[in-house]
Amino acid sequence: MIHERLDSTRSTKVLAAALMVAATALSGCGAVSFGGSGSSASDPVAAPLATPPAASSSPSQAEPTTEAPSPSGTDVAATPTKVPTTSAPKPKPAPPSTTKPAPMTPSPTTPKPTPKPTPKPQPTAGDTIQVGDSGAYVRTVQERLSALGYWNGTPDGQFGMLTSQAVMALQKAAGLGRDGVLGPSTRQALQAGIRPQSRIGGSGIEIDKARQLLLVVRGGRVTTILNTSTGSGEHYTSEGQQYVALTPAGTFSTFRAVDHLDKGPLGDLWRPRYFNGGIAVHGAGSIPGYPASHGCARVSNPAMDMIWATNLMPIGSQVVVY
């Protein structure tokens, strides 16, 4: 009886081993466990082997299987899992272009011609002339002024500041309005040859305060006539002292000459020639038709340059103010 049980148990084990070998050959994934971890006399009979799935005729459609441990620790066939299909990567967008578009060229347009200013007509004999005029008639007037002794530089047909100063000196000599414009009355005085005469005679400089004229006299004859501006007669303060802007009358002599811009407490003097203390004949930028200085006799800067160039006021020369 005991032998029969042993034979029965041995037969059962042989059958279980055979089934295991068959399952291994059919699964394709390794041994399949049907129960506990080991073999014993109490091992139950193995369950029938599951029918393997039919093989697919297309290799690309086969779904692989994986094995995963069960929660109870017993190895069982895992549920087949689909392998995710790898999709092709999306193409990256092209980087923005760094090339700047060519600038738009405006269509060429024909520029409008700039209108030429209408030239001012040149004055003719008998016309009123003033600063800014030019032409043959202006040159004729300049030459006539020079012949009478009214210094206006070299005649060039351009009515500028020097011509205006000469016309103003003529107007003073003739007792006319002092605006530097050659109108009808001034033109008549020019044609009449009006010019001042020396009061003292001899040689030197005469300063006529009443007519505001500076005369260069040689041998009792007036050779050069300049527009001047002397002391205004106004009160002013200098270095805390009160003064009156006067050009004292009298006979003096040139005692000092400064051949550059002389800066003084009352203003700048261009190349002054002193004849009475701080009073001098000097150049200035403004020589109006009336007394306007602190006491000096102003003439234009070009006129002062001419005095230096021709040595009309040498040291020791006489200066008469009346």
C-alpha positions as CSV (number, residue, x, y, z in Angstrom):
1,M,0.0,0.0,0.0
2,I,2.8,2.4,0.8
3,H,4.5,1.5,-2.4
4,E,1.5,2.4,-4.4
5,R,1.3,5.8,-2.8
6,L,4.9,6.4,-3.5
7,D,4.5,5.3,-7.1
8,S,1.5,7.5,-7.4
9,T,3.4,10.5,-6.0
10,R,6.4,9.9,-8.2
11,S,4.1,9.6,-11.2
12,T,2.6,12.9,-10.4
13,K,5.9,14.7,-10.1
14,V,7.0,13.2,-13.5
15,L,3.9,14.5,-15.1
16,A,4.3,17.9,-13.6
17,A,7.9,18.1,-14.9
18,A,6.8,17.1,-18.3
19,L,4.1,19.7,-18.3
20,M,6.6,22.3,-17.2
21,V,9.0,21.4,-20.1
22,A,6.1,21.7,-22.5
23,A,5.0,25.1,-21.2
24,T,8.6,26.3,-21.5
25,A,8.8,25.3,-25.1
26,L,5.5,27.0,-25.9
27,S,5.7,30.3,-24.0
28,G,8.9,31.7,-25.6
29,C,9.5,34.0,-22.4
30,G,11.0,31.4,-19.9
31,A,9.6,29.1,-17.3
32,V,6.1,29.5,-16.1
33,S,5.3,28.8,-12.4
34,F,2.1,27.1,-11.4
35,G,2.3,27.3,-7.7
36,G,4.6,27.6,-4.8
37,S,8.3,28.1,-4.8
38,G,9.4,24.6,-4.3
39,S,8.4,21.0,-4.9
40,S,7.0,18.8,-2.1
41,A,4.8,15.9,-1.5
42,S,1.9,18.2,-1.0
43,D,2.3,20.1,-4.4
44,P,-1.1,20.2,-6.1
45,V,-1.6,18.9,-9.5
46,A,-0.6,21.4,-12.2
47,A,-3.4,23.2,-14.0
48,P,-3.9,22.5,-17.6
49,L,-1.6,24.5,-19.9
50,A,-3.3,27.5,-21.6
51,T,-3.5,27.4,-25.3
52,P,-0.9,29.7,-26.8
53,P,-2.1,32.5,-29.0
54,A,-2.0,32.1,-32.7
55,A,1.1,33.5,-34.4
56,S,0.5,36.5,-36.6
57,S,1.4,36.2,-40.2
58,S,2.8,39.7,-40.2
59,P,5.9,40.4,-38.0
60,S,5.1,44.0,-37.8
61,Q,1.7,43.4,-36.2
62,A,3.0,41.1,-33.4
63,E,2.6,42.5,-29.9
64,P,5.4,41.6,-27.5
65,T,4.6,40.5,-24.0
66,T,6.3,41.3,-20.8
67,E,6.3,39.7,-17.4
68,A,5.7,41.6,-14.2
69,P,5.6,40.3,-10.6
70,S,2.2,39.8,-9.2
71,P,1.2,41.4,-6.0
72,S,1.2,38.0,-4.2
73,G,4.8,37.3,-5.2
74,T,3.8,34.5,-7.6
75,D,5.1,34.9,-11.2
76,V,2.3,35.1,-13.6
77,A,2.1,36.0,-17.3
78,A,1.9,39.8,-17.6
79,T,-0.9,41.5,-19.6
80,P,0.3,42.2,-23.0
81,T,1.2,45.9,-23.4
82,K,1.2,47.9,-26.6
83,V,4.5,49.5,-27.5
84,P,3.8,53.2,-28.2
85,T,4.4,54.1,-31.7
86,T,7.2,56.6,-32.1
87,S,6.0,59.5,-34.2
88,A,8.4,61.4,-36.4
89,P,9.7,64.6,-34.9
90,K,8.0,67.8,-36.1
91,P,10.3,69.9,-38.2
92,K,11.7,72.9,-36.4
93,P,10.6,76.3,-37.8
94,A,13.2,78.1,-39.8
95,P,15.0,80.9,-37.9
96,P,13.9,84.4,-38.8
97,S,15.9,86.0,-41.5
98,T,18.5,88.6,-40.4
99,T,18.8,90.1,-43.9
100,K,17.3,93.5,-43.9
101,P,15.0,94.3,-46.8
102,A,16.4,96.6,-49.3
103,P,15.1,100.2,-48.7
104,M,12.6,101.5,-51.0
105,T,14.0,103.9,-53.4
106,P,11.7,106.9,-53.9
107,S,10.8,107.6,-57.4
108,P,12.9,110.4,-58.7
109,T,11.2,113.8,-58.8
110,T,12.3,116.8,-60.7
111,P,13.2,119.5,-58.2
112,K,11.6,122.8,-58.6
113,P,14.0,125.5,-59.8
114,T,14.8,128.0,-57.1
115,P,13.6,131.4,-58.3
116,K,16.4,133.8,-58.7
117,P,15.9,137.1,-56.7
118,T,15.3,140.0,-58.9
119,P,18.4,142.2,-58.8
120,K,18.0,145.6,-57.4
121,P,18.2,148.2,-60.2
122,Q,21.3,150.3,-60.1
123,P,20.7,153.9,-59.2
124,T,21.3,156.6,-61.8
125,A,22.1,160.3,-61.6
126,G,19.6,162.1,-59.5
127,D,18.5,159.0,-57.5
128,T,18.7,158.9,-53.7
129,I,21.4,156.5,-52.7
130,Q,22.3,154.8,-49.4
131,V,24.1,151.9,-47.8
132,G,23.6,148.8,-50.0
133,D,23.4,150.6,-53.3
134,S,26.1,150.0,-56.0
135,G,26.9,150.9,-59.5
136,A,28.5,153.6,-61.7
137,Y,26.6,156.4,-60.1
138,V,27.7,155.4,-56.6
139,R,31.3,155.4,-57.8
140,T,30.8,158.9,-59.3
141,V,29.5,160.2,-55.9
142,Q,32.5,158.6,-54.1
143,E,35.0,160.2,-56.4
144,R,33.3,163.6,-55.9
145,L,33.4,163.2,-52.1
146,S,37.1,162.3,-52.2
147,A,38.0,165.3,-54.4
148,L,36.4,167.6,-51.8
149,G,38.4,166.0,-49.0
150,Y,35.6,163.8,-47.5
151,W,37.5,160.6,-46.8
152,N,35.7,157.4,-47.8
153,G,38.5,155.0,-48.7
154,T,39.1,154.0,-52.3
155,P,36.0,154.6,-54.6
156,D,34.7,151.1,-55.6
157,G,31.1,151.7,-56.6
158,Q,29.8,150.1,-53.3
159,F,27.9,152.4,-50.9
160,G,29.1,151.1,-47.6
161,M,29.9,152.4,-44.1
162,L,32.8,154.6,-45.2
163,T,30.7,156.3,-47.9
164,S,27.9,156.8,-45.4
165,Q,30.4,158.5,-42.9
166,A,31.7,160.8,-45.7
167,V,28.1,161.8,-46.7
168,M,27.3,162.5,-43.0
169,A,30.4,164.7,-42.8
170,L,29.2,166.6,-45.9
171,Q,25.7,167.0,-44.3
172,K,27.3,168.4,-41.1
173,A,29.4,170.9,-43.1
174,A,26.3,172.0,-45.0
175,G,24.1,172.2,-41.9
176,L,21.8,169.4,-43.1
177,G,20.1,166.5,-41.4
178,R,22.7,163.8,-40.5
179,D,21.5,160.5,-41.7
180,G,24.3,159.4,-44.2
181,V,21.8,159.2,-47.1
182,L,22.5,161.1,-50.3
183,G,19.1,162.7,-51.0
184,P,18.2,165.8,-53.0
185,S,19.6,168.4,-50.5
186,T,22.8,166.5,-49.9
187,R,23.3,166.0,-53.6
188,Q,23.0,169.7,-54.1
189,A,25.6,170.4,-51.4
190,L,27.9,167.9,-53.1
191,Q,27.4,169.5,-56.5
192,A,28.1,172.9,-54.9
193,G,31.4,171.7,-53.5
194,I,30.6,172.7,-49.9
195,R,33.5,172.0,-47.5
196,P,34.7,173.5,-44.2
197,Q,37.7,175.8,-43.9
198,S,40.5,176.0,-41.3
199,R,40.0,178.4,-38.5
200,I,43.5,178.3,-37.1
201,G,45.7,177.9,-40.0
202,G,49.1,176.2,-40.0
203,S,49.3,172.4,-39.7
204,G,47.7,170.0,-37.3
205,I,44.3,168.7,-36.3
206,E,41.2,170.8,-35.7
207,I,38.2,169.4,-33.9
208,D,35.0,171.4,-34.6
209,K,32.6,170.5,-31.8
210,A,29.7,172.5,-33.2
211,R,29.7,170.7,-36.5
212,Q,31.2,167.4,-35.1
213,L,34.0,167.4,-37.7
214,L,37.7,166.5,-37.5
215,L,39.8,168.4,-40.0
216,V,43.4,167.6,-41.0
217,V,45.1,170.9,-41.9
218,R,48.3,171.3,-43.8
219,G,49.7,174.7,-44.5
220,G,46.4,176.4,-43.6
221,R,44.4,174.2,-46.0
222,V,42.0,171.4,-45.1
223,T,43.1,168.2,-46.7
224,T,41.0,165.6,-45.0
225,I,37.5,165.8,-43.4
226,L,36.3,163.1,-41.0
227,N,33.0,162.5,-39.3
228,T,33.6,162.6,-35.5
229,S,31.6,162.4,-32.2
230,T,32.9,164.3,-29.1
231,G,31.8,164.6,-25.4
232,S,28.0,164.2,-24.9
233,G,27.8,166.7,-22.0
234,E,26.1,163.9,-19.9
235,H,27.1,163.2,-16.3
236,Y,28.7,159.8,-15.5
237,T,30.4,158.0,-12.7
238,S,33.9,156.5,-12.9
239,E,35.7,154.8,-10.0
240,G,33.3,156.5,-7.5
241,Q,33.8,160.0,-8.9
242,Q,31.3,162.1,-10.8
243,Y,32.2,163.6,-14.1
244,V,30.7,165.4,-17.1
245,A,31.4,164.0,-20.6
246,L,33.1,167.1,-22.1
247,T,35.8,167.7,-24.7
248,P,37.5,170.8,-23.4
249,A,38.3,173.5,-26.0
250,G,41.9,174.7,-26.3
251,T,45.2,174.1,-28.1
252,F,47.0,170.9,-27.2
253,S,49.6,168.6,-28.7
254,T,49.8,164.9,-29.3
255,F,51.9,163.3,-26.5
256,R,51.2,159.6,-26.5
257,A,50.1,157.0,-29.0
258,V,49.0,153.4,-28.4
259,D,49.2,151.2,-31.5
260,H,46.6,148.6,-30.4
261,L,43.3,148.3,-28.6
262,D,43.6,150.3,-25.3
263,K,41.2,149.0,-22.7
264,G,40.2,151.8,-20.2
265,P,37.7,152.1,-17.4
266,L,35.2,153.8,-19.7
267,G,35.6,151.5,-22.7
268,D,37.9,150.3,-25.4
269,L,39.9,152.8,-27.6
270,W,41.2,151.6,-31.0
271,R,44.8,152.9,-31.6
272,P,44.3,156.1,-29.6
273,R,46.5,159.2,-29.9
274,Y,46.3,161.2,-26.6
275,F,46.4,165.0,-26.6
276,N,44.8,166.1,-23.3
277,G,45.2,163.8,-20.3
278,G,43.0,160.8,-21.0
279,I,41.3,162.4,-24.0
280,A,42.3,161.1,-27.4
281,V,41.4,160.8,-31.0
282,H,40.6,157.0,-31.4
283,G,38.8,154.5,-33.5
284,A,35.3,153.2,-32.5
285,G,32.6,151.0,-33.9
286,S,29.9,153.7,-33.7
287,I,30.2,157.3,-34.8
288,P,26.8,158.8,-34.7
289,G,25.9,162.2,-36.1
290,Y,25.7,163.8,-32.6
291,P,28.0,164.1,-29.5
292,A,28.1,160.7,-27.7
293,S,31.5,160.1,-26.2
294,H,32.9,160.6,-22.6
295,G,35.2,163.3,-24.0
296,C,37.3,161.8,-26.7
297,A,37.0,162.5,-30.4
298,R,35.8,159.3,-32.0
299,V,36.4,158.4,-35.7
300,S,35.7,155.1,-37.5
301,N,38.3,152.3,-37.1
302,P,39.3,152.4,-40.8
303,A,39.8,156.2,-40.5
304,M,42.0,155.7,-37.4
305,D,44.0,153.1,-39.4
306,M,44.4,155.7,-42.1
307,I,45.7,158.3,-39.6
308,W,48.3,155.8,-38.4
309,A,49.3,154.8,-42.0
310,T,49.8,158.4,-43.1
311,N,51.1,159.7,-39.8
312,L,48.6,162.5,-39.7
313,M,49.0,162.9,-35.8
314,P,52.7,162.5,-35.0
315,I,53.9,163.0,-31.5
316,G,54.2,166.7,-30.8
317,S,51.7,167.7,-33.5
318,Q,49.1,170.4,-32.7
319,V,45.5,169.7,-31.8
320,V,43.0,172.6,-31.6
321,V,39.6,172.0,-30.2
322,Y,36.9,174.7,-30.6
